[in-house]
Amino acid sequence: MLKRVRMCVLPFALAVGSAQAAPDCAGPLEITAAHVVRVERSNDALVIRDGRALKMEGIRIPHSGPDRAPAFIADQAYDAIGALVRGKTVEVTAVPPKEDRYDRVRGQVFNSDDQWLQMNLLKSGMARVDIAPDRTECAAEYYAAEGAARAANLGLWAVPAYRVRSPETLGSDTGTFQIVQGKVLSTDVKNGRAYIDFGADWKTDFTVTIAPEDMANFRRDGVDPRDYAGKTIRVRGIIQQFSGPEIEIANDKQIEVLQ
């Protein structure tokens, strides 16, 4: 189980065991020795015995309807979650903000077999990375795990509905969460809003946008969105239609720079 480490810069560490240790990014211990009594498929919450709900921060579990995907992959994902918590206790680490608007505790979840639930699900292809606007911890670790599963065609990555899209193939994906990879043609900032364009016609081509209020997140990390011009990137989010397909992002951890 998670153990506090004395005389060390890390807030805690997992006991050496059969699975991965908690990385520095996971944050301090928030909940200990909790029993999961049910997994709610409507919102992916893990409900523990004292009534609190846990949100597995940083990942997105497959759902057949919203994803326009076969139901079997969602069933497999929930079977995997059940296997990770059934008959075990869990411990949760968290960094602020620790709760969402539904009062769910947002954290990294580890079971009593020293398994990190998010990492286990990503490595087996049972989840995708979904970095929140206000919680970016463990992004690098998440992307590495997801990339390995995708390269091996594991889990949802073997299903066409979940394959990485190109900017030219988004016509039927409006309203779904997608991962899009392509080369940025041009970038601009107008009236405080950033535009990352993948085609010559902004009225019809795919665009990534950053709202003026979110540009502060990029400045804080020393990232200028205009520097993405000419680079091949991978970005993820809900596909919307505003003068062509669009994804709006809120921080630079929602973009992977490939080359």
C-alpha positions as CSV (number, residue, x, y, z in Angstrom):
1,M,0.0,0.0,0.0
2,L,1.1,3.7,-0.2
3,K,3.6,4.5,2.5
4,R,4.8,7.9,3.7
5,V,8.6,8.3,3.1
6,R,10.5,10.1,5.8
7,M,13.6,12.2,5.1
8,C,12.8,12.2,1.4
9,V,11.6,14.8,-1.1
10,L,8.8,12.5,-2.2
11,P,5.5,12.7,-0.3
12,F,5.1,9.0,-0.4
13,A,6.1,5.9,-2.2
14,L,4.4,2.6,-2.9
15,A,5.7,-0.5,-1.2
16,V,7.9,-2.5,-3.5
17,G,5.6,-5.2,-5.0
18,S,4.3,-6.7,-8.1
19,A,3.4,-3.5,-9.9
20,Q,4.5,0.0,-10.6
21,A,5.6,2.5,-8.0
22,A,3.8,5.8,-7.6
23,P,5.6,8.6,-9.5
24,D,6.5,12.0,-8.2
25,C,3.6,13.5,-10.2
26,A,0.8,11.6,-8.3
27,G,0.6,14.0,-5.4
28,P,0.1,13.5,-1.6
29,L,-2.0,10.9,0.0
30,E,-5.7,11.9,0.3
31,I,-7.7,8.7,1.1
32,T,-6.4,5.4,2.6
33,A,-7.7,1.9,2.9
34,A,-11.0,2.5,1.1
35,H,-13.3,-0.2,-0.1
36,V,-15.0,0.3,-3.5
37,V,-18.6,-0.8,-3.2
38,R,-19.6,-0.1,-6.8
39,V,-18.5,1.3,-10.1
40,E,-21.0,3.7,-11.7
41,R,-21.0,3.3,-15.5
42,S,-22.9,6.5,-16.0
43,N,-20.0,8.7,-14.8
44,D,-17.1,6.2,-14.3
45,A,-17.1,7.0,-10.5
46,L,-15.7,4.5,-8.0
47,V,-18.0,4.8,-5.0
48,I,-16.4,3.9,-1.7
49,R,-18.0,2.6,1.5
50,D,-18.2,6.0,3.2
51,G,-20.3,7.3,0.3
52,R,-17.7,9.4,-1.5
53,A,-17.2,9.0,-5.2
54,L,-13.7,8.8,-6.8
55,K,-12.9,10.1,-10.3
56,M,-9.9,8.5,-11.9
57,E,-8.2,11.7,-13.0
58,G,-6.5,12.0,-16.4
59,I,-8.2,9.1,-18.3
60,R,-11.3,8.6,-20.3
61,I,-13.1,5.2,-20.2
62,P,-14.8,4.0,-23.4
63,H,-18.6,4.4,-23.8
64,S,-20.3,2.8,-26.7
65,G,-23.0,5.5,-27.3
66,P,-21.1,8.7,-26.9
67,D,-18.1,7.2,-28.7
68,R,-20.2,5.7,-31.5
69,A,-18.3,2.5,-30.9
70,P,-19.2,-1.2,-30.3
71,A,-20.4,-1.9,-26.8
72,F,-18.1,-4.8,-26.1
73,I,-15.0,-2.6,-25.6
74,A,-16.8,-0.6,-22.9
75,D,-17.8,-3.9,-21.3
76,Q,-14.2,-5.1,-21.3
77,A,-13.1,-1.8,-19.7
78,Y,-15.5,-2.1,-16.9
79,D,-14.6,-5.7,-16.4
80,A,-11.0,-4.6,-16.1
81,I,-11.9,-1.9,-13.5
82,G,-13.9,-4.4,-11.5
83,A,-10.9,-6.8,-11.5
84,L,-8.7,-4.0,-10.2
85,V,-10.9,-3.1,-7.2
86,R,-12.8,-6.3,-6.4
87,G,-11.7,-7.7,-3.0
88,K,-9.1,-5.0,-2.6
89,T,-8.8,-1.7,-0.8
90,V,-7.7,1.5,-2.6
91,E,-5.7,4.5,-1.7
92,V,-6.0,7.9,-3.5
93,T,-3.5,10.7,-4.0
94,A,-4.6,14.1,-5.2
95,V,-3.5,17.7,-6.0
96,P,-5.7,20.8,-6.0
97,P,-8.4,21.1,-7.1
98,K,-9.2,17.9,-5.4
99,E,-13.0,17.7,-6.2
100,D,-15.1,18.3,-9.3
101,R,-18.4,20.1,-9.4
102,Y,-20.2,16.8,-8.5
103,D,-18.1,16.5,-5.3
104,R,-16.2,13.5,-6.7
105,V,-12.6,13.2,-5.3
106,R,-10.3,13.6,-8.3
107,G,-7.1,11.5,-7.9
108,Q,-4.7,8.8,-8.8
109,V,-6.0,5.5,-7.5
110,F,-3.9,2.6,-6.3
111,N,-5.1,-0.8,-5.1
112,S,-3.8,-3.0,-2.4
113,D,-1.8,-5.0,-5.0
114,D,0.2,-1.8,-5.7
115,Q,-1.4,-1.3,-9.0
116,W,-2.0,2.2,-10.3
117,L,-5.5,1.9,-11.9
118,Q,-5.1,4.7,-14.5
119,M,-1.8,3.3,-15.7
120,N,-3.1,-0.3,-15.8
121,L,-6.1,0.7,-17.9
122,L,-3.9,2.8,-20.3
123,K,-1.3,0.1,-20.7
124,S,-4.0,-2.5,-21.5
125,G,-5.8,-0.2,-24.0
126,M,-8.9,0.1,-21.8
127,A,-8.7,3.9,-21.6
128,R,-7.5,7.0,-23.4
129,V,-5.6,9.9,-21.9
130,D,-7.9,12.9,-21.2
131,I,-6.0,15.8,-19.6
132,A,-8.2,18.2,-17.7
133,P,-7.9,22.0,-18.1
134,D,-7.0,22.4,-14.4
135,R,-5.2,19.1,-13.6
136,T,-2.2,18.2,-15.7
137,E,-0.3,15.9,-13.4
138,C,1.3,12.7,-14.8
139,A,0.6,13.7,-18.4
140,A,4.0,12.4,-19.7
141,E,3.5,9.1,-18.0
142,Y,0.0,8.7,-19.3
143,Y,1.0,9.5,-22.9
144,A,3.8,7.0,-22.8
145,A,1.5,4.2,-21.5
146,E,-1.2,5.1,-24.1
147,G,1.3,5.2,-26.9
148,A,2.7,1.7,-26.1
149,A,-0.9,0.2,-26.0
150,R,-1.7,2.0,-29.3
151,A,1.4,0.7,-31.0
152,A,0.5,-2.9,-29.9
153,N,-3.1,-2.5,-31.0
154,L,-4.4,-3.4,-27.6
155,G,-7.9,-3.0,-26.4
156,L,-9.8,-0.1,-27.9
157,W,-6.9,0.6,-30.3
158,A,-8.0,-2.4,-32.3
159,V,-11.4,-0.8,-32.8
160,P,-11.7,1.7,-35.8
161,A,-13.9,4.0,-33.8
162,Y,-10.9,4.8,-31.5
163,R,-8.2,5.1,-34.1
164,V,-6.2,8.3,-34.3
165,R,-7.8,10.7,-36.9
166,S,-6.2,12.9,-39.5
167,P,-7.4,16.5,-39.9
168,E,-9.0,15.5,-43.2
169,T,-11.2,12.7,-41.8
170,L,-13.3,14.4,-39.1
171,G,-16.5,15.0,-41.0
172,S,-18.6,12.4,-39.2
173,D,-16.9,12.8,-35.7
174,T,-18.7,16.0,-34.5
175,G,-19.7,15.6,-30.9
176,T,-17.2,12.8,-30.1
177,F,-13.9,12.8,-28.2
178,Q,-11.1,12.2,-30.7
179,I,-7.4,12.2,-31.0
180,V,-6.2,14.0,-34.1
181,Q,-2.7,14.0,-35.5
182,G,-1.3,16.2,-38.3
183,K,1.1,18.9,-39.4
184,V,0.2,22.5,-38.4
185,L,0.1,24.7,-41.4
186,S,-0.2,28.1,-39.6
187,T,-0.9,29.7,-36.3
188,D,-2.2,33.1,-35.2
189,V,-3.5,35.0,-32.2
190,K,-6.4,37.3,-32.7
191,N,-8.2,39.3,-30.0
192,G,-6.4,37.1,-27.4
193,R,-7.6,33.8,-28.9
194,A,-5.0,31.4,-30.5
195,Y,-5.7,29.5,-33.7
196,I,-3.8,26.5,-34.8
197,D,-4.7,25.7,-38.4
198,F,-4.1,22.4,-40.2
199,G,-5.3,23.7,-43.6
200,A,-5.3,26.7,-45.9
201,D,-9.0,27.4,-45.6
202,W,-9.9,28.2,-42.0
203,K,-13.6,28.1,-42.9
204,T,-13.6,24.4,-43.7
205,D,-10.3,22.9,-42.3
206,F,-9.5,21.5,-38.9
207,T,-8.5,24.1,-36.3
208,V,-7.4,23.9,-32.6
209,T,-8.3,27.0,-30.6
210,I,-7.3,28.4,-27.2
211,A,-9.6,30.8,-25.4
212,P,-8.1,34.1,-24.2
213,E,-8.6,33.1,-20.5
214,D,-6.7,29.9,-21.1
215,M,-3.7,31.6,-22.8
216,A,-2.4,32.3,-19.3
217,N,-1.8,28.5,-18.8
218,F,0.5,28.6,-21.9
219,R,2.3,31.7,-20.7
220,R,2.9,30.1,-17.3
221,D,4.6,27.1,-18.9
222,G,6.6,29.3,-21.3
223,V,4.7,28.0,-24.4
224,D,3.8,30.2,-27.3
225,P,1.1,28.5,-29.4
226,R,2.4,30.3,-32.5
227,D,5.5,28.1,-32.2
228,Y,3.4,25.0,-33.2
229,A,3.5,26.2,-36.8
230,G,5.2,23.7,-39.0
231,K,5.2,21.0,-36.3
232,T,3.5,17.6,-36.3
233,I,1.3,17.4,-33.2
234,R,-1.3,15.2,-31.7
235,V,-4.3,16.8,-29.9
236,R,-7.4,15.5,-28.3
237,G,-10.8,16.7,-27.3
238,I,-14.5,17.0,-28.4
239,I,-14.9,17.7,-32.1
240,Q,-17.1,20.8,-32.6
241,Q,-18.2,22.5,-35.8
242,F,-17.3,26.2,-36.0
243,S,-16.3,27.1,-39.6
244,G,-15.0,23.5,-40.0
245,P,-14.1,20.9,-37.3
246,E,-12.5,22.3,-34.2
247,I,-11.1,21.3,-30.8
248,E,-10.7,23.8,-28.0
249,I,-7.9,23.2,-25.5
250,A,-6.9,24.9,-22.3
251,N,-3.3,24.0,-21.6
252,D,-0.2,22.8,-23.4
253,K,-0.3,19.3,-21.8
254,Q,-3.3,18.6,-24.1
255,I,-0.9,18.7,-27.1
256,E,1.8,16.2,-27.9
257,V,4.5,17.5,-30.1
258,L,5.8,14.7,-32.3
259,Q,8.3,16.4,-34.6
